């Protein structure tokens, strides 16, 4: 296998699907982690129009840490190298759902699952140097007014649809904090890690939100929330030579403008606290 490999989660729809097509056009062999088998099959069929390379599907629910670990292990075993990892899959749950592992599903899908899978793949990425990790965050992170890592990672109490925005934002703040702490722990000459705000997109508005499909069609008709812009910053961070060697950054879909990590997660000490609380949580929830 002489083509570079890009692994992307959440590629069966929305931003991830567009990014997967662009990466395939640029010559990458695509591997995707997907929960829905039917959507994954449709993606594979459609990608055949732009690439002669195999498209590999790793079936997993990233809301379950055991499956996130298994997916990472299967990916590492499948490829001799992994050049790009895009953690794109995400969820805005408008009501609390607790996984079979006892964790809040939104926290697990948006933060803990990607953390676990990336940790499994770190050695493979390092051996594929120079490699890149791209994490999809959001400016919804600004809705999180506070963060207490040890407590917030374990919160499973019910919440209202209104309260869901700040909780969703907190999971995206965790993504930014994790990105910046991970950047300090990796050798940037071998693996870089950056995150992005893809902007408002008329895809993935939340499968729990009543009327979301109708709203999405209206926004598409009005050309509001074009997902191509959000996918564009993902692909740029994954492939653009201008970002070679750049690590620990948070970038906007609008012109790749650098963004600061929102408070209250900006201090490196708090980011390290999140990292430590995450590793402690994972130790208490063995995932294989």
Secondary structure by P-SEA (a helix, b strand, c coil): ccbbbbbbccccccaaaaaaaaaaaaccbbbbbbccaaaaaaaaaaaccccccbbbbbbcccccaaaaaaaaaaaaaacccccbbbccccccccbbbbccccccaaaaaacaaaaaaaaaaaaaaaaaccbbbbbbbcccccccccccccccccccccccccaaaaaaaaaaaaaaaaaaaaaaacccccbbbbbbccccccccccccccaaaaaaaaaaaaccccaaaaaaaaaaaaccccccccccbbbbcccccccccccccccaaaaaaaaaaaaaaaaacccc
